[in-house]
Amino acid sequence: MTVSSLTPDKVKLGITPTLWWNDDFPSIDIGIPFGEAVSEMALAGFQGCSIGHKYPTDPAELKSALDLRGLTVSEPWVSTYFTIDGMAEQTVDAFEERLAFLKAVGGHDIVVAEFGSTSHILPIALFANRAVFDDQQWDQLSQGLNRLGKIADDAGMRLCYHHHMGTGVMTRADVDRLLAGTDPAYVHLLLDTGHLAFAGDDPLAAAQELSARIKHVHLKDIRPEIVSRVREDNLSFQQGIEDGVFTVPGDGSIDFRAILQTLGDNGFEGWLVVEAEQDPAKANPLEYAQKARAYLRDVLGW
């Protein structure tokens, strides 16, 4: 049975370049250039993509390259550092610069995540060293996100917060606190199924209970045996990725049909973006992009 409530007039299907290279770890890269990556995204049947570090930095050049392939920008990424004293204004400046770029390329959603004290980019045990915010840092983060969300809203754009492994907003409890402390008019949630499952929580329950705040979705699957290995062997985030902790929807353990049905039943409209931070030397990017698109075609009926 297909999810009839999610139709092409309500949602767009995107994909991230993390199948082709990794934006956090430059060593996870086999040299695939920008043009080849976005051509394969289009070939696999996607409508849009997030922005990676190999993309042209000139918005006109990027828009032209994507237009040629029938793609649009699903989102750019901005790392925030509100929990680090003295970094608020620098964070706002970087956000405004990225927002102007997004407007120039014709996008709508801008994705942010707080990276103050994150463990995920360091060669250290991911779970044991994850960021934990105190009350003051939570206040700084909430106030900062409300500020950015208002800036985005005034520009006709939408801020979507990405909970992320290793950061202070990693678990469902963290997500709940973030949402409780921010203005729902300005701060929306990006539900990343893979990150939430990796953290030990249930993405289906999140879809059911947080639907009013979810405006953007990353569809990422996990391999539970690798999740267990990362926990038990105190592996770093990079080691987990290289070992294959993430994969595309339909290739791991997450029940996406139930998640997508829940989103559709609750009126979700926006981007559904396939993501799988994999080593392209081990997982052929085009093959996995096609596998993800075939799975979504089966689930959605289109």
QUIFEN-V516075 format. One record per residue. N is the residue number from 1. RES is the residue in one letter. PHI is phi in whole degrees, 0 to 359 (999 if undefined). NEAR is the number of other C-alpha atoms within 12 Angstrom. D_LAST is the distance of its C-alpha to the last C-alpha in Angstrom with 1 decimal. Layout:
BEGIN
n=[N	N]
res=[RES	RES]
phi=[PHI	PHI]
near=[NEAR	NEAR]
d_last=[D_LAST	D_LAST]
END
This chain:
BEGIN
n=[1	2	3	4	5	6	7	8	9	10	11	12	13	14	15	16	17	18	19	20	21	22	23	24	25	26	27	28	29	30	31	32	33	34	35	36	37	38	39	40	41	42	43	44	45	46	47	48	49	50	51	52	53	54	55	56	57	58	59	60	61	62	63	64	65	66	67	68	69	70	71	72	73	74	75	76	77	78	79	80	81	82	83	84	85	86	87	88	89	90	91	92	93	94	95	96	97	98	99	100	101	102	103	104	105	106	107	108	109	110	111	112	113	114	115	116	117	118	119	120	121	122	123	124	125	126	127	128	129	130	131	132	133	134	135	136	137	138	139	140	141	142	143	144	145	146	147	148	149	150	151	152	153	154	155	156	157	158	159	160	161	162	163	164	165	166	167	168	169	170	171	172	173	174	175	176	177	178	179	180	181	182	183	184	185	186	187	188	189	190	191	192	193	194	195	196	197	198	199	200	201	202	203	204	205	206	207	208	209	210	211	212	213	214	215	216	217	218	219	220	221	222	223	224	225	226	227	228	229	230	231	232	233	234	235	236	237	238	239	240	241	242	243	244	245	246	247	248	249	250	251	252	253	254	255	256	257	258	259	260	261	262	263	264	265	266	267	268	269	270	271	272	273	274	275	276	277	278	279	280	281	282	283	284	285	286	287	288	289	290	291	292	293	294	295	296	297	298	299	300	301	302]
res=[M	T	V	S	S	L	T	P	D	K	V	K	L	G	I	T	P	T	L	W	W	N	D	D	F	P	S	I	D	I	G	I	P	F	G	E	A	V	S	E	M	A	L	A	G	F	Q	G	C	S	I	G	H	K	Y	P	T	D	P	A	E	L	K	S	A	L	D	L	R	G	L	T	V	S	E	P	W	V	S	T	Y	F	T	I	D	G	M	A	E	Q	T	V	D	A	F	E	E	R	L	A	F	L	K	A	V	G	G	H	D	I	V	V	A	E	F	G	S	T	S	H	I	L	P	I	A	L	F	A	N	R	A	V	F	D	D	Q	Q	W	D	Q	L	S	Q	G	L	N	R	L	G	K	I	A	D	D	A	G	M	R	L	C	Y	H	H	H	M	G	T	G	V	M	T	R	A	D	V	D	R	L	L	A	G	T	D	P	A	Y	V	H	L	L	L	D	T	G	H	L	A	F	A	G	D	D	P	L	A	A	A	Q	E	L	S	A	R	I	K	H	V	H	L	K	D	I	R	P	E	I	V	S	R	V	R	E	D	N	L	S	F	Q	Q	G	I	E	D	G	V	F	T	V	P	G	D	G	S	I	D	F	R	A	I	L	Q	T	L	G	D	N	G	F	E	G	W	L	V	V	E	A	E	Q	D	P	A	K	A	N	P	L	E	Y	A	Q	K	A	R	A	Y	L	R	D	V	L	G	W]
phi=[999	271	273	288	279	253	244	300	279	250	229	240	258	239	209	260	285	289	282	263	197	250	275	272	235	301	288	272	192	249	91	291	280	307	301	294	297	289	295	289	301	294	300	286	103	265	260	199	203	278	261	248	288	269	288	304	271	272	299	294	294	295	299	297	294	286	303	301	256	72	249	232	276	281	185	263	247	226	276	253	222	292	278	258	303	87	255	297	291	296	296	296	300	296	295	295	295	290	297	296	296	300	298	292	264	87	269	228	263	237	258	229	209	279	251	298	65	296	263	288	266	254	280	228	303	297	287	292	243	300	294	229	270	273	300	296	294	298	296	298	294	299	295	294	292	300	295	296	298	294	299	296	298	297	269	80	248	222	275	235	274	255	295	209	304	86	263	285	238	241	265	298	299	296	300	299	293	299	292	294	264	238	279	297	285	239	243	252	255	266	274	252	298	291	294	291	293	300	288	103	248	258	294	294	299	296	298	288	263	243	303	295	259	280	237	206	225	255	267	226	258	231	252	303	295	283	303	298	294	298	293	287	260	53	277	279	299	298	298	297	297	295	277	95	296	254	208	279	305	91	248	231	250	277	272	287	300	293	296	293	298	297	299	297	297	260	80	299	222	149	270	251	245	289	217	206	287	237	281	296	287	253	231	304	301	295	301	286	295	293	297	294	293	296	296	293	297	292	285	269	87	206]
near=[12	20	24	24	25	32	28	22	14	18	29	31	41	37	48	48	46	44	43	41	39	32	25	24	23	18	18	26	28	20	18	26	19	26	24	22	37	45	29	34	41	31	22	32	30	41	33	41	47	45	41	31	22	25	30	21	21	17	27	18	17	31	29	21	27	35	22	16	26	23	34	38	43	42	42	43	36	34	33	37	33	35	34	26	17	13	21	27	18	19	30	29	20	22	34	29	23	35	36	24	32	37	27	24	33	27	36	32	44	46	44	39	42	44	36	32	29	35	29	33	29	23	20	23	27	35	35	22	24	29	31	27	28	16	15	15	26	30	21	28	39	36	26	37	45	31	29	44	36	27	27	34	26	16	23	20	34	39	47	45	46	45	45	41	45	38	37	39	40	40	34	34	20	30	40	19	22	39	35	21	24	31	24	27	26	33	42	42	45	43	48	48	50	47	42	39	36	41	35	21	24	28	42	28	21	32	37	24	21	29	31	26	35	40	41	42	47	46	45	42	37	39	30	25	19	28	36	22	24	31	25	16	19	22	29	33	42	33	31	37	40	28	29	32	37	44	45	43	40	32	31	28	26	31	27	40	30	24	36	39	26	28	39	32	20	21	23	34	26	34	42	46	42	49	41	44	44	42	35	31	21	21	30	26	39	31	21	37	46	28	26	39	36	23	27	34	26	19	27	29	18	22]
d_last=[12.4	9.2	9.9	9.7	11.9	9.7	8.0	7.9	11.5	12.6	11.3	11.2	10.6	13.9	16.1	19.9	22.5	23.9	22.3	24.5	27.6	28.9	30.1	32.6	34.1	34.8	36.0	32.5	31.8	32.1	32.4	28.9	29.3	27.2	26.1	24.9	22.9	21.0	20.6	19.0	16.7	15.4	15.5	13.3	10.5	11.5	12.6	15.7	18.4	21.4	24.8	26.9	30.6	30.2	28.6	30.9	33.0	33.4	30.7	31.0	30.7	27.6	25.8	26.8	25.4	22.0	21.9	22.6	19.5	17.2	17.3	18.8	20.6	19.0	22.5	25.9	28.0	31.5	33.8	36.2	39.7	41.0	42.6	44.9	47.9	48.3	44.7	43.3	44.1	42.9	39.6	39.4	40.3	37.6	35.0	36.2	36.1	32.5	31.5	33.1	31.2	27.9	28.9	29.9	26.5	24.6	23.2	23.4	23.4	26.2	26.4	29.8	31.4	35.1	36.6	40.2	41.7	38.4	38.9	35.7	36.9	40.2	41.3	42.2	41.0	37.8	38.4	42.2	42.2	39.3	40.3	41.8	42.6	45.7	45.8	46.9	44.0	41.5	43.2	43.1	39.4	38.5	40.7	39.3	35.7	36.6	38.3	35.4	33.0	35.3	35.6	31.8	31.5	34.4	32.6	29.4	27.6	26.6	28.0	26.0	28.0	26.9	28.8	29.8	31.7	35.4	35.6	37.2	33.9	32.5	32.5	31.2	34.8	34.9	31.6	33.2	36.4	34.6	32.8	36.0	37.9	35.7	35.0	31.5	31.7	31.8	30.6	27.0	25.5	23.1	22.1	22.1	21.3	23.1	26.2	26.7	26.4	28.7	31.1	31.3	29.5	26.6	23.4	22.2	25.5	25.2	21.8	23.5	26.8	26.0	23.0	25.2	25.8	22.4	21.0	19.4	18.0	18.5	16.5	19.3	20.4	24.0	26.3	28.9	31.7	31.7	31.6	34.7	36.3	36.0	37.6	40.3	41.3	41.2	38.9	37.8	34.3	34.4	35.6	32.7	30.2	32.1	32.2	28.4	28.1	24.6	21.5	17.8	15.6	15.9	19.1	21.5	22.6	20.6	18.6	15.5	13.9	17.0	17.1	13.6	14.5	17.8	16.6	14.5	17.5	19.7	18.1	16.8	15.9	15.9	15.0	13.4	15.2	15.3	19.0	21.3	24.9	25.8	28.5	27.1	30.1	28.8	25.0	23.8	21.6	19.3	19.0	18.1	15.6	13.8	14.3	12.8	9.6	9.4	10.3	7.8	4.9	7.4	8.2	5.6	3.8	0.0]
END
